[in-house]
């Protein structure tokens, strides 16, 4: 492993979506990011994931779908402030990629393996964007689980949102957070 790759793995940090700004990845950079994301273990070559990319005006258009979903699904009518938050939610970063988990029944590749492959796609996506100098934030807020958002994304019955990954340039570098103590989470098998 190259020293640069190891350094990236040891120091990468999520950046809050609200701390991401322009520029986002250019088309060529996004193609590299998505290509790297797709290079994950994929038992039986099922490709149990796909991407939905939001850039430019599409972010605001999807924000209207989020506001409509919020209004339809909340028990109490949401405030105008809340609806505005939903309308502008994807505007927090110049590029947002929805990672969609797509499970295909296959006895040789159990559902769990396919879901894990999708998780690996999300992590590779973040790492590739980070390697190109962008900040990322992987979120699964309420809209990842919304029935109306499922419809807006045209998800099939076997699909669900694994997360929305916000990509942009970090306005400031966040402080590192405390990491797990390896001694507390590692067991050496001795038989």
N, CA, C and O atoms as a DFTB+ gen file, in Angstrom:
764 C
 N C O
     1  1       0.856      -1.180       0.000
     2  2       0.000       0.000       0.000
     3  2       0.895       1.233       0.000
     4  3       1.917       1.281       0.685
     5  1       0.498       2.204      -0.765
     6  2       1.283       3.439      -0.792
     7  2       1.085       4.223       0.499
     8  3       0.039       4.125       1.141
     9  1       2.085       4.992       0.869
    10  2       2.015       5.816       2.077
    11  2       0.848       6.799       1.988
    12  3       0.155       7.023       2.980
    13  1       0.622       7.388       0.815
    14  2      -0.475       8.354       0.651
    15  2      -1.826       7.697       0.899
    16  3      -2.689       8.281       1.555
    17  1      -2.017       6.487       0.379
    18  2      -3.282       5.781       0.578
    19  2      -3.489       5.462       2.050
    20  3      -4.586       5.639       2.580
    21  1      -2.446       4.997       2.704
    22  2      -2.549       4.683       4.125
    23  2      -2.842       5.939       4.938
    24  3      -3.659       5.909       5.858
    25  1      -2.185       7.028       4.606
    26  2      -2.427       8.302       5.308
    27  2      -3.885       8.739       5.136
    28  3      -4.503       9.218       6.087
    29  1      -4.432       8.579       3.938
    30  2      -5.840       8.918       3.697
    31  2      -6.750       8.084       4.593
    32  3      -7.667       8.616       5.219
    33  1      -6.497       6.784       4.654
    34  2      -7.328       5.905       5.472
    35  2      -7.237       6.247       6.956
    36  3      -8.227       6.157       7.682
    37  1      -6.049       6.638       7.397
    38  2      -5.843       6.930       8.821
    39  2      -6.339       8.317       9.238
    40  3      -6.551       8.562      10.425
    41  1      -6.524       9.215       8.287
    42  2      -6.881      10.591       8.648
    43  2      -8.210      11.073       8.083
    44  3      -8.638      12.181       8.407
    45  1      -8.878      10.279       7.246
    46  2     -10.116      10.755       6.635
    47  2     -11.131      11.121       7.717
    48  3     -11.144      10.539       8.802
    49  1     -11.960      12.074       7.404
    50  2     -12.926      12.585       8.370
    51  2     -14.136      13.069       7.600
    52  3     -13.988      13.733       6.574
    53  1     -15.321      12.754       8.070
    54  2     -16.529      13.306       7.464
    55  2     -16.579      14.798       7.732
    56  3     -16.108      15.271       8.767
    57  1     -17.150      15.530       6.797
    58  2     -17.343      16.971       6.933
    59  2     -18.846      17.212       6.938
    60  3     -19.539      16.736       6.038
    61  1     -19.363      17.927       7.912
    62  2     -20.802      18.195       7.960
    63  2     -21.263      18.771       6.632
    64  3     -20.572      19.592       6.030
    65  1     -22.427      18.340       6.180
    66  2     -22.943      18.772       4.883
    67  2     -22.994      20.291       4.773
    68  3     -22.690      20.844       3.716
    69  1     -23.371      20.965       5.841
    70  2     -23.451      22.427       5.837
    71  2     -22.105      23.114       5.745
    72  3     -22.043      24.326       5.538
    73  1     -21.016      22.355       5.898
    74  2     -19.670      22.921       5.806
    75  2     -19.035      22.655       4.440
    76  3     -17.848      22.918       4.243
    77  1     -19.822      22.136       3.501
    78  2     -19.322      21.856       2.155
    79  2     -19.765      22.949       1.200
    80  3     -20.907      23.407       1.262
    81  1     -18.881      23.364       0.330
    82  2     -19.217      24.399      -0.645
    83  2     -18.622      24.082      -1.998
    84  3     -18.125      22.983      -2.243
    85  1     -18.685      25.070      -2.870
    86  2     -18.101      24.943      -4.202
    87  2     -16.580      24.996      -4.084
    88  3     -16.062      25.591      -3.139
    89  1     -15.873      24.403      -4.998
    90  2     -16.410      23.622      -6.103
    91  2     -16.678      22.187      -5.693
    92  3     -16.109      21.665      -4.735
    93  1     -17.567      21.572      -6.456
    94  2     -17.796      20.141      -6.349
    95  2     -16.988      19.467      -7.432
    96  3     -16.241      20.122      -8.159
    97  1     -17.135      18.171      -7.541
    98  2     -16.369      17.467      -8.564
    99  2     -16.856      17.813      -9.974
   100  3     -18.056      17.916     -10.225
   101  1     -15.896      17.988     -10.883
   102  2     -16.219      18.147     -12.303
   103  2     -16.673      16.786     -12.825
   104  3     -16.500      15.768     -12.154
   105  1     -17.251      16.772     -14.016
   106  2     -17.792      15.529     -14.585
   107  2     -16.745      14.418     -14.620
   108  3     -17.052      13.269     -14.300
   109  1     -15.516      14.748     -15.003
   110  2     -14.466      13.730     -15.081
   111  2     -14.122      13.204     -13.690
   112  3     -13.886      12.009     -13.512
   113  1     -14.096      14.095     -12.714
   114  2     -13.800      13.682     -11.346
   115  2     -14.915      12.806     -10.789
   116  3     -14.652      11.806     -10.120
   117  1     -16.160      13.183     -11.065
   118  2     -17.282      12.381     -10.585
   119  2     -17.249      10.993     -11.217
   120  3     -17.562      10.005     -10.552
   121  1     -16.875      10.907     -12.488
   122  2     -16.756       9.596     -13.143
   123  2     -15.697       8.741     -12.442
   124  3     -15.891       7.540     -12.257
   125  1     -14.596       9.348     -12.058
   126  2     -13.548       8.622     -11.327
   127  2     -14.077       8.168      -9.973
   128  3     -13.857       7.025      -9.571
   129  1     -14.764       9.045      -9.276
   130  2     -15.317       8.730      -7.954
   131  2     -16.281       7.550      -8.046
   132  3     -16.200       6.617      -7.248
   133  1     -17.189       7.589      -9.014
   134  2     -18.182       6.516      -9.143
   135  2     -17.538       5.216      -9.615
   136  3     -17.952       4.132      -9.203
   137  1     -16.532       5.318     -10.473
   138  2     -15.817       4.119     -10.926
   139  2     -15.110       3.459      -9.751
   140  3     -15.170       2.240      -9.593
   141  1     -14.437       4.261      -8.926
   142  2     -13.772       3.721      -7.739
   143  2     -14.793       3.145      -6.765
   144  3     -14.546       2.109      -6.147
   145  1     -15.924       3.800      -6.626
   146  2     -16.970       3.319      -5.719
   147  2     -17.436       1.922      -6.113
   148  3     -17.715       1.090      -5.250
   149  1     -17.518       1.669      -7.400
   150  2     -18.048       0.401      -7.897
   151  2     -17.037      -0.745      -7.840
   152  3     -17.382      -1.878      -8.175
   153  1     -15.817      -0.480      -7.430
   154  2     -14.788      -1.534      -7.347
   155  2     -14.793      -2.135      -5.940
   156  3     -13.875      -1.923      -5.148
   157  1     -15.831      -2.871      -5.662
   158  2     -15.991      -3.494      -4.343
   159  2     -16.279      -4.982      -4.507
   160  3     -16.602      -5.433      -5.606
   161  1     -16.163      -5.749      -3.421
   162  2     -16.577      -7.141      -3.503
   163  2     -18.046      -7.228      -3.945
   164  3     -18.902      -6.518      -3.418
   165  1     -18.320      -8.086      -4.895
   166  2     -19.668      -8.229      -5.452
   167  2     -19.869      -9.696      -5.811
   168  3     -19.747     -10.090      -6.970
   169  1     -20.179     -10.494      -4.795
   170  2     -20.351     -11.935      -4.967
   171  2     -21.433     -12.214      -6.010
   172  3     -22.533     -11.669      -5.927
   173  1     -21.130     -13.038      -6.960
   174  2     -22.014     -13.431      -8.064
   175  2     -22.233     -12.317      -9.085
   176  3     -23.089     -12.443      -9.960
   177  1     -21.476     -11.238      -8.984
   178  2     -21.548     -10.120      -9.944
   179  2     -22.984      -9.625     -10.138
   180  3     -23.452      -9.472     -11.266
   181  1     -23.669      -9.380      -9.030
   182  2     -25.067      -8.937      -9.064
   183  2     -25.213      -7.420      -9.161
   184  3     -26.301      -6.924      -9.454
   185  1     -24.145      -6.689      -8.921
   186  2     -24.192      -5.221      -8.852
   187  2     -25.385      -4.800      -7.980
   188  3     -26.345      -4.217      -8.482
   189  1     -25.321      -5.095      -6.682
   190  2     -26.462      -4.839      -5.809
   191  2     -26.546      -3.397      -5.313
   192  3     -26.833      -3.149      -4.141
   193  1     -26.296      -2.463      -6.207
   194  2     -26.327      -1.048      -5.876
   195  2     -26.353      -0.253      -7.170
   196  3     -26.016      -0.744      -8.247
   197  1     -26.764       0.981      -7.014
   198  2     -26.719       1.932      -8.133
   199  2     -26.657       3.334      -7.561
   200  3     -26.785       3.525      -6.352
   201  1     -26.457       4.327      -8.440
   202  2     -26.288       5.712      -8.017
   203  2     -27.364       6.606      -8.626
   204  3     -27.793       6.396      -9.761
   205  1     -27.791       7.602      -7.861
   206  2     -28.612       8.700      -8.374
   207  2     -27.850       9.975      -8.024
   208  3     -27.608      10.254      -6.849
   209  1     -27.474      10.747      -9.040
   210  2     -26.642      11.937      -8.847
   211  2     -27.510      13.187      -8.936
   212  3     -28.342      13.324      -9.833
   213  1     -27.298      14.091      -7.989
   214  2     -27.985      15.377      -7.956
   215  2     -26.942      16.486      -8.049
   216  3     -26.069      16.605      -7.189
   217  1     -27.043      17.291      -9.096
   218  2     -26.157      18.441      -9.266
   219  2     -26.989      19.602      -9.793
   220  3     -28.098      19.406     -10.289
   221  1     -26.451      20.799      -9.684
   222  2     -27.108      21.979     -10.253
   223  2     -28.549      22.130      -9.808
   224  3     -28.869      21.950      -8.633
   225  1     -29.415      22.460     -10.750
   226  2     -30.832      22.710     -10.452
   227  2     -31.576      21.464      -9.998
   228  3     -32.615      21.573      -9.346
   229  1     -31.070      20.292     -10.327
   230  2     -31.723      19.051      -9.901
   231  2     -31.799      18.957      -8.381
   232  3     -32.716      18.338      -7.842
   233  1     -30.834      19.574      -7.683
   234  2     -30.852      19.553      -6.214
   235  2     -32.072      20.302      -5.686
   236  3     -32.735      19.837      -4.759
   237  1     -32.368      21.458      -6.274
   238  2     -33.541      22.240      -5.842
   239  2     -34.837      21.539      -6.245
   240  3     -35.809      21.551      -5.489
   241  1     -34.855      20.935      -7.419
   242  2     -36.055      20.212      -7.862
   243  2     -36.346      19.049      -6.918
   244  3     -37.501      18.812      -6.562
   245  1     -35.307      18.325      -6.511
   246  2     -35.515      17.234      -5.566
   247  2     -35.918      17.783      -4.199
   248  3     -36.660      17.134      -3.462
   249  1     -35.432      18.971      -3.862
   250  2     -35.849      19.622      -2.625
   251  2     -37.357      19.857      -2.574
   252  3     -37.972      19.753      -1.513
   253  1     -37.944      20.171      -3.719
   254  2     -39.415      20.319      -3.773
   255  2     -40.091      18.986      -3.464
   256  3     -41.114      18.946      -2.779
   257  1     -39.514      17.890      -3.974
   258  2     -40.061      16.566      -3.668
   259  2     -39.923      16.254      -2.175
   260  3     -40.809      15.639      -1.581
   261  1     -38.813      16.677      -1.577
   262  2     -38.624      16.466      -0.140
   263  2     -39.643      17.257       0.676
   264  3     -40.211      16.743       1.639
   265  1     -39.868      18.501       0.285
   266  2     -40.853      19.327       0.993
   267  2     -42.244      18.719       0.877
   268  3     -42.989      18.687       1.856
   269  1     -42.601      18.239      -0.308
   270  2     -43.914      17.613      -0.506
   271  2     -44.031      16.341       0.331
   272  3     -45.078      16.086       0.928
   273  1     -42.963      15.540       0.380
   274  2     -42.977      14.324       1.192
   275  2     -43.118      14.664       2.665
   276  3     -43.866      14.006       3.388
   277  1     -42.417      15.672       3.106
   278  2     -42.491      16.110       4.498
   279  2     -43.917      16.535       4.840
   280  3     -44.464      16.129       5.866
   281  1     -44.510      17.346       3.982
   282  2     -45.877      17.828       4.218
   283  2     -46.876      16.671       4.244
   284  3     -47.820      16.688       5.033
   285  1     -46.679      15.680       3.398
   286  2     -47.609      14.556       3.315
   287  2     -47.447      13.561       4.463
   288  3     -48.418      12.919       4.863
   289  1     -46.237      13.427       4.994
   290  2     -45.967      12.365       5.957
   291  2     -45.941      12.800       7.415
   292  3     -46.039      11.955       8.304
   293  1     -45.814      14.078       7.680
   294  2     -45.789      14.548       9.068
   295  2     -47.195      14.470       9.673
   296  3     -48.187      14.685       8.977
   297  1     -47.274      14.165      10.962
   298  2     -48.565      14.102      11.649
   299  2     -49.200      15.483      11.757
   300  3     -50.403      15.646      11.552
   301  1     -48.380      16.461      12.080
   302  2     -48.827      17.854      12.161
   303  2     -48.305      18.590      10.934
   304  3     -47.230      18.261      10.432
   305  1     -49.046      19.579      10.442
   306  2     -48.527      20.335       9.294
   307  2     -47.171      20.975       9.633
   308  3     -47.053      21.675      10.639
   309  1     -46.157      20.738       8.803
   310  2     -44.836      21.309       9.097
   311  2     -44.842      22.824       8.938
   312  3     -45.611      23.379       8.153
   313  1     -43.976      23.475       9.692
   314  2     -43.859      24.932       9.614
   315  2     -43.245      25.327       8.277
   316  3     -42.645      24.508       7.582
   317  1     -43.409      26.592       7.936
   318  2     -42.799      27.093       6.701
   319  2     -41.273      27.011       6.786
   320  3     -40.604      26.807       5.773
   321  1     -40.726      27.169       7.988
   322  2     -39.282      27.042       8.173
   323  2     -38.826      25.623       7.875
   324  3     -37.817      25.416       7.202
   325  1     -39.571      24.647       8.378
   326  2     -39.230      23.235       8.127
   327  2     -39.319      22.926       6.635
   328  3     -38.445      22.250       6.094
   329  1     -40.349      23.406       5.972
   330  2     -40.489      23.143       4.535
   331  2     -39.357      23.783       3.743
   332  3     -38.884      23.214       2.759
   333  1     -38.921      24.967       4.169
   334  2     -37.796      25.615       3.498
   335  2     -36.504      24.822       3.719
   336  3     -35.671      24.720       2.819
   337  1     -36.346      24.265       4.918
   338  2     -35.192      23.408       5.193
   339  2     -35.170      22.226       4.237
   340  3     -34.117      21.866       3.712
   341  1     -36.330      21.623       4.011
   342  2     -36.395      20.471       3.101
   343  2     -36.136      20.898       1.660
   344  3     -35.465      20.184       0.914
   345  1     -36.660      22.048       1.265
   346  2     -36.443      22.533      -0.105
   347  2     -34.964      22.777      -0.397
   348  3     -34.511      22.597      -1.527
   349  1     -34.227      23.182       0.612
   350  2     -32.814      23.542       0.411
   351  2     -31.844      22.468       0.909
   352  3     -30.630      22.671       0.887
   353  1     -32.365      21.354       1.347
   354  2     -31.541      20.304       1.963
   355  2     -30.376      19.875       1.069
   356  3     -29.243      19.809       1.545
   357  1     -30.616      19.585      -0.196
   358  2     -29.551      19.121      -1.075
   359  2     -28.663      20.256      -1.576
   360  3     -27.649      20.007      -2.228
   361  1     -29.034      21.492      -1.278
   362  2     -28.209      22.626      -1.677
   363  2     -27.022      22.827      -0.735
   364  3     -26.204      23.723      -0.943
   365  1     -26.931      21.993       0.298
   366  2     -25.821      22.101       1.252
   367  2     -24.488      21.751       0.612
   368  3     -23.441      22.130       1.137
   369  1     -24.498      21.040      -0.506
   370  2     -23.252      20.660      -1.188
   371  2     -23.497      20.730      -2.693
   372  3     -24.633      20.572      -3.140
   373  1     -22.456      20.964      -3.471
   374  2     -22.628      21.075      -4.917
   375  2     -22.995      19.765      -5.612
   376  3     -23.529      19.779      -6.721
   377  1     -22.713      18.644      -4.969
   378  2     -23.029      17.338      -5.558
   379  2     -23.516      16.418      -4.450
   380  3     -22.922      16.361      -3.373
   381  1     -24.602      15.699      -4.720
   382  2     -25.113      14.707      -3.775
   383  2     -25.359      13.427      -4.568
   384  3     -25.973      13.449      -5.635
   385  1     -24.875      12.325      -4.036
   386  2     -25.082      11.032      -4.686
   387  2     -25.895      10.152      -3.745
   388  3     -25.475       9.860      -2.626
   389  1     -27.067       9.736      -4.220
   390  2     -27.844       8.751      -3.472
   391  2     -27.311       7.379      -3.853
   392  3     -27.276       7.021      -5.030
   393  1     -26.897       6.614      -2.850
   394  2     -26.452       5.246      -3.079
   395  2     -27.652       4.353      -2.785
   396  3     -28.186       4.339      -1.676
   397  1     -28.056       3.614      -3.803
   398  2     -29.245       2.775      -3.710
   399  2     -28.832       1.312      -3.593
   400  3     -28.112       0.790      -4.444
   401  1     -29.292       0.662      -2.538
   402  2     -29.063      -0.768      -2.342
   403  2     -30.123      -1.520      -3.135
   404  3     -31.312      -1.211      -3.054
   405  1     -29.675      -2.514      -3.903
   406  2     -30.592      -3.268      -4.762
   407  2     -30.320      -4.753      -4.547
   408  3     -29.339      -5.289      -5.063
   409  1     -31.186      -5.416      -3.785
   410  2     -30.992      -6.821      -3.457
   411  2     -31.717      -7.691      -4.479
   412  3     -32.902      -7.510      -4.757
   413  1     -30.960      -8.645      -5.030
   414  2     -31.506      -9.597      -5.992
   415  2     -31.487     -10.978      -5.347
   416  3     -30.422     -11.450      -4.948
   417  1     -32.642     -11.639      -5.235
   418  2     -32.632     -12.977      -4.630
   419  2     -31.680     -13.906      -5.388
   420  3     -31.786     -14.085      -6.602
   421  1     -30.744     -14.491      -4.630
   422  2     -29.770     -15.396      -5.221
   423  2     -29.217     -16.253      -4.095
   424  3     -28.604     -15.722      -3.169
   425  1     -29.418     -17.582      -4.149
   426  2     -28.945     -18.430      -3.053
   427  2     -27.427     -18.399      -2.887
   428  3     -26.922     -18.699      -1.805
   429  1     -26.701     -18.045      -3.929
   430  2     -25.248     -17.986      -3.841
   431  2     -24.726     -16.684      -3.266
   432  3     -23.544     -16.584      -2.935
   433  1     -25.591     -15.681      -3.140
   434  2     -25.190     -14.383      -2.590
   435  2     -26.319     -13.889      -1.688
   436  3     -27.214     -13.177      -2.143
   437  1     -26.276     -14.265      -0.412
   438  2     -27.346     -13.876       0.510
   439  2     -27.533     -12.353       0.581
   440  3     -26.623     -11.580       0.282
   441  1     -28.731     -11.957       0.982
   442  2     -29.065     -10.531       1.085
   443  2     -28.011      -9.772       1.879
   444  3     -27.600      -8.683       1.479
   445  1     -27.568     -10.337       3.005
   446  2     -26.603      -9.657       3.869
   447  2     -25.342      -9.297       3.091
   448  3     -24.824      -8.191       3.242
   449  1     -24.838     -10.213       2.259
   450  2     -23.643      -9.938       1.470
   451  2     -23.880      -8.800       0.482
   452  3     -22.999      -7.970       0.259
   453  1     -25.062      -8.766      -0.103
   454  2     -25.372      -7.715      -1.066
   455  2     -25.471      -6.352      -0.383
   456  3     -25.023      -5.345      -0.932
   457  1     -26.051      -6.321       0.803
   458  2     -26.149      -5.064       1.558
   459  2     -24.757      -4.593       1.968
   460  3     -24.455      -3.402       1.889
   461  1     -23.910      -5.524       2.406
   462  2     -22.539      -5.156       2.761
   463  2     -21.784      -4.618       1.547
   464  3     -20.995      -3.682       1.676
   465  1     -22.017      -5.196       0.380
   466  2     -21.375      -4.698      -0.841
   467  2     -21.789      -3.255      -1.105
   468  3     -20.965      -2.433      -1.506
   469  1     -23.053      -2.949      -0.883
   470  2     -23.534      -1.575      -1.062
   471  2     -22.868      -0.639      -0.058
   472  3     -22.517       0.490      -0.402
   473  1     -22.694      -1.098       1.176
   474  2     -21.993      -0.285       2.164
   475  2     -20.565      -0.008       1.745
   476  3     -20.056       1.096       1.942
   477  1     -19.914      -1.011       1.165
   478  2     -18.553      -0.824       0.671
   479  2     -18.528       0.201      -0.461
   480  3     -17.585       0.984      -0.570
   481  1     -19.556       0.197      -1.300
   482  2     -19.658       1.195      -2.375
   483  2     -19.687       2.600      -1.784
   484  3     -18.986       3.493      -2.259
   485  1     -20.502       2.793      -0.746
   486  2     -20.587       4.106      -0.114
   487  2     -19.253       4.550       0.455
   488  3     -18.864       5.708       0.303
   489  1     -18.550       3.637       1.110
   490  2     -17.253       3.993       1.693
   491  2     -16.231       4.281       0.608
   492  3     -15.471       5.244       0.713
   493  1     -16.202       3.452      -0.445
   494  2     -15.280       3.725      -1.557
   495  2     -15.582       5.069      -2.204
   496  3     -14.667       5.795      -2.592
   497  1     -16.855       5.397      -2.320
   498  2     -17.235       6.680      -2.905
   499  2     -16.645       7.818      -2.064
   500  3     -16.048       8.752      -2.600
   501  1     -16.817       7.729      -0.763
   502  2     -16.271       8.766       0.122
   503  2     -14.755       8.840       0.006
   504  3     -14.195       9.930      -0.112
   505  1     -14.086       7.692       0.038
   506  2     -12.629       7.671      -0.021
   507  2     -12.110       8.230      -1.346
   508  3     -11.132       8.978      -1.362
   509  1     -12.754       7.875      -2.449
   510  2     -12.313       8.386      -3.752
   511  2     -12.478       9.902      -3.814
   512  3     -11.591      10.605      -4.298
   513  1     -13.614      10.406      -3.323
   514  2     -13.821      11.858      -3.304
   515  2     -12.789      12.529      -2.403
   516  3     -12.239      13.572      -2.756
   517  1     -12.528      11.933      -1.243
   518  2     -11.522      12.480      -0.327
   519  2     -10.144      12.486      -0.974
   520  3      -9.392      13.448      -0.822
   521  1      -9.806      11.416      -1.698
   522  2      -8.502      11.332      -2.361
   523  2      -8.337      12.422      -3.414
   524  3      -7.219      12.849      -3.700
   525  1      -9.454      12.872      -3.993
   526  2      -9.412      13.956      -4.978
   527  2      -9.481      15.336      -4.316
   528  3      -9.510      16.355      -5.006
   529  1      -9.507      15.370      -2.983
   530  2      -9.474      16.635      -2.264
   531  2     -10.819      17.172      -1.831
   532  3     -10.901      18.293      -1.330
   533  1     -11.882      16.394      -2.012
   534  2     -13.220      16.845      -1.621
   535  2     -13.581      16.333      -0.234
   536  3     -13.090      15.296       0.212
   537  1     -14.446      17.078       0.433
   538  2     -15.029      16.617       1.678
   539  2     -16.306      15.853       1.365
   540  3     -16.951      16.091       0.345
   541  1     -16.663      14.933       2.252
   542  2     -17.887      14.147       2.069
   543  2     -18.633      14.011       3.384
   544  3     -18.057      14.095       4.469
   545  1     -19.936      13.798       3.249
   546  2     -20.794      13.513       4.399
   547  2     -21.854      12.517       3.946
   548  3     -22.631      12.802       3.035
   549  1     -21.884      11.362       4.576
   550  2     -22.831      10.296       4.239
   551  2     -23.978      10.386       5.236
   552  3     -23.784      10.171       6.433
   553  1     -25.167      10.701       4.747
   554  2     -26.328      10.880       5.617
   555  2     -27.470       9.953       5.227
   556  3     -27.685       9.663       4.050
   557  1     -28.191       9.500       6.232
   558  2     -29.444       8.773       6.017
   559  2     -30.494       9.399       6.929
   560  3     -31.019       8.747       7.832
   561  1     -30.784      10.647       6.683
   562  2     -31.794      11.339       7.478
   563  2     -33.180      10.812       7.101
   564  3     -33.282       9.847       6.345
   565  1     -34.232      11.419       7.608
   566  2     -35.593      10.909       7.451
   567  2     -35.939      10.573       6.006
   568  3     -36.659       9.607       5.756
   569  1     -35.449      11.338       5.069
   570  2     -35.849      11.167       3.675
   571  2     -35.301       9.880       3.058
   572  3     -35.792       9.442       2.017
   573  1     -34.302       9.274       3.677
   574  2     -33.808       7.987       3.186
   575  2     -34.831       6.878       3.423
   576  3     -34.765       5.826       2.787
   577  1     -35.780       7.110       4.338
   578  2     -36.765       6.097       4.712
   579  2     -38.196       6.485       4.335
   580  3     -39.137       5.765       4.669
   581  1     -38.366       7.591       3.658
   582  2     -39.679       8.116       3.333
   583  2     -40.325       7.371       2.167
   584  3     -39.696       7.201       1.123
   585  1     -41.580       6.923       2.331
   586  2     -42.286       6.279       1.212
   587  2     -42.435       7.214       0.000
   588  3     -42.287       6.774      -1.140
   589  1     -42.723       8.491       0.240
   590  2     -42.889       9.430      -0.871
   591  2     -41.565       9.674      -1.596
   592  3     -41.548       9.845      -2.815
   593  1     -40.469       9.690      -0.859
   594  2     -39.157       9.864      -1.488
   595  2     -38.802       8.620      -2.290
   596  3     -38.173       8.722      -3.343
   597  1     -39.197       7.449      -1.807
   598  2     -39.014       6.212      -2.598
   599  2     -39.658       6.366      -3.966
   600  3     -39.076       5.995      -4.985
   601  1     -40.865       6.915      -3.976
   602  2     -41.588       7.117      -5.237
   603  2     -40.853       8.140      -6.097
   604  3     -40.680       7.933      -7.299
   605  1     -40.420       9.246      -5.486
   606  2     -39.720      10.295      -6.239
   607  2     -38.433       9.769      -6.862
   608  3     -38.048      10.193      -7.951
   609  1     -37.768       8.846      -6.172
   610  2     -36.532       8.250      -6.692
   611  2     -36.800       7.088      -7.643
   612  3     -35.877       6.540      -8.246
   613  1     -38.061       6.723      -7.769
   614  2     -38.472       5.598      -8.627
   615  2     -37.777       4.293      -8.214
   616  3     -37.266       3.549      -9.051
   617  1     -37.773       4.041      -6.911
   618  2     -37.140       2.827      -6.409
   619  2     -38.020       1.614      -6.687
   620  3     -39.241       1.669      -6.538
   621  1     -37.394       0.538      -7.085
   622  2     -38.089      -0.734      -7.268
   623  2     -38.352      -1.342      -5.896
   624  3     -37.803      -0.888      -4.892
   625  1     -39.186      -2.365      -5.860
   626  2     -39.519      -3.012      -4.589
   627  2     -38.292      -3.572      -3.879
   628  3     -38.268      -3.635      -2.650
   629  1     -37.270      -3.981      -4.638
   630  2     -36.078      -4.570      -4.039
   631  2     -34.982      -3.544      -3.750
   632  3     -33.837      -3.914      -3.490
   633  1     -35.328      -2.272      -3.795
   634  2     -34.344      -1.207      -3.578
   635  2     -34.671      -0.385      -2.342
   636  3     -35.828      -0.241      -1.947
   637  1     -33.606       0.151      -1.744
   638  2     -33.775       1.105      -0.649
   639  2     -32.550       2.018      -0.627
   640  3     -31.492       1.680      -1.159
   641  1     -32.716       3.162      -0.010
   642  2     -31.628       4.136       0.049
   643  2     -30.632       3.718       1.120
   644  3     -30.992       3.544       2.284
   645  1     -29.377       3.559       0.713
   646  2     -28.310       3.284       1.677
   647  2     -27.796       4.587       2.275
   648  3     -27.271       4.603       3.389
   649  1     -27.949       5.674       1.535
   650  2     -27.527       6.966       2.042
   651  2     -27.398       7.991       0.943
   652  3     -27.329       7.668      -0.243
   653  1     -27.366       9.231       1.371
   654  2     -27.099      10.358       0.485
   655  2     -25.705      10.852       0.841
   656  3     -25.449      11.233       1.983
   657  1     -24.808      10.845      -0.134
   658  2     -23.432      11.273       0.122
   659  2     -23.232      12.647      -0.493
   660  3     -23.278      12.820      -1.711
   661  1     -23.009      13.616       0.378
   662  2     -22.800      15.006      -0.011
   663  2     -21.319      15.194      -0.316
   664  3     -20.464      14.772       0.462
   665  1     -21.013      15.830      -1.455
   666  2     -19.625      16.015      -1.879
   667  2     -19.396      17.478      -2.226
   668  3     -20.175      18.075      -2.969
   669  1     -18.339      18.047      -1.693
   670  2     -17.973      19.423      -2.012
   671  2     -16.615      19.750      -1.411
   672  3     -15.892      18.869      -0.945
   673  1     -16.293      21.006      -1.433
   674  2     -15.039      21.471      -0.860
   675  2     -15.295      21.913       0.577
   676  3     -16.174      22.732       0.843
   677  1     -14.514      21.357       1.495
   678  2     -14.687      21.694       2.917
   679  2     -14.314      23.152       3.140
   680  3     -13.225      23.584       2.763
   681  1     -15.224      23.916       3.757
   682  2     -14.936      25.317       4.092
   683  2     -13.961      25.413       5.250
   684  3     -13.230      26.395       5.376
   685  1     -13.952      24.388       6.096
   686  2     -12.982      24.295       7.189
   687  2     -12.802      22.821       7.517
   688  3     -13.704      22.011       7.306
   689  1     -11.655      22.491       8.022
   690  2     -11.380      21.089       8.366
   691  2     -11.933      20.822       9.765
   692  3     -11.578      21.512      10.721
   693  1     -12.799      19.821       9.879
   694  2     -13.346      19.533      11.207
   695  2     -12.292      18.893      12.106
   696  3     -11.367      18.234      11.632
   697  1     -12.448      19.098      13.392
   698  2     -11.571      18.451      14.361
   699  2     -11.792      16.948      14.286
   700  3     -12.887      16.483      13.970
   701  1     -10.749      16.201      14.577
   702  2     -10.899      14.758      14.619
   703  2     -11.726      14.415      15.849
   704  3     -11.798      15.192      16.800
   705  1     -12.337      13.260      15.819
   706  2     -13.115      12.805      16.962
   707  2     -12.406      11.637      17.608
   708  3     -11.521      11.028      17.006
   709  1     -12.789      11.324      18.825
   710  2     -12.183      10.190      19.509
   711  2     -12.519       8.914      18.748
   712  3     -13.655       8.724      18.315
   713  1     -11.544       8.056      18.589
   714  2     -11.708       6.798      17.866
   715  2     -11.749       5.639      18.848
   716  3     -11.288       5.777      19.981
   717  1     -12.295       4.493      18.434
   718  2     -12.383       3.344      19.345
   719  2     -11.013       2.872      19.815
   720  3     -10.022       2.965      19.091
   721  1     -10.979       2.372      21.025
   722  2      -9.781       1.761      21.582
   723  2      -9.697       0.346      21.018
   724  3     -10.561      -0.483      21.302
   725  1      -8.669       0.064      20.226
   726  2      -8.549      -1.244      19.574
   727  2      -8.565      -2.402      20.561
   728  3      -9.095      -3.469      20.251
   729  1      -7.995      -2.210      21.737
   730  2      -7.969      -3.280      22.741
   731  2      -9.383      -3.652      23.186
   732  3      -9.623      -4.789      23.592
   733  1     -10.314      -2.711      23.114
   734  2     -11.686      -2.971      23.546
   735  2     -12.543      -3.599      22.449
   736  3     -13.608      -4.145      22.738
   737  1     -12.101      -3.529      21.214
   738  2     -12.928      -4.048      20.119
   739  2     -12.250      -5.173      19.339
   740  3     -12.762      -5.604      18.306
   741  1     -11.099      -5.653      19.828
   742  2     -10.342      -6.681      19.127
   743  2     -10.138      -7.889      20.016
   744  3      -9.732      -7.768      21.172
   745  1     -10.426      -9.056      19.463
   746  2     -10.180     -10.311      20.156
   747  2      -9.233     -11.145      19.280
   748  3      -9.457     -11.273      18.076
   749  1      -8.218     -11.690      19.858
   750  2      -7.322     -12.593      19.148
   751  2      -7.811     -14.007      19.403
   752  3      -7.820     -14.459      20.548
   753  1      -8.214     -14.709      18.363
   754  2      -8.742     -16.065      18.510
   755  2      -7.601     -17.017      18.860
   756  3      -6.574     -17.062      18.183
   757  1      -7.809     -17.766      19.922
   758  2      -6.767     -18.709      20.344
   759  2      -7.289     -20.144      20.375
   760  3      -6.568     -21.052      20.790
   761  1      -8.493     -20.354      19.956
   762  2      -9.020     -21.717      19.894
   763  2      -9.958     -22.063      20.999
   764  3     -10.465     -23.183      21.051
